[in-house]
Amino acid sequence: MVNFYVSKILNGDINTSTDEAWKIEDVPSLWQKKVKEQLEK
């Protein structure tokens, strides 16, 4: 799941819930820490 959310953010995919590009805030809290760590690498 981490890779899924990382790719959404890096690719600039549109989040259908917000109609904006995916941001770390859009990631479920369960995954946010690990996604943020991956993005910082």
Secondary structure, 3 states (H helix, E strand, C coil): CHHHHHHHHHHCCEECCCCEECCHHHCCHHHHHHHHHHHHC
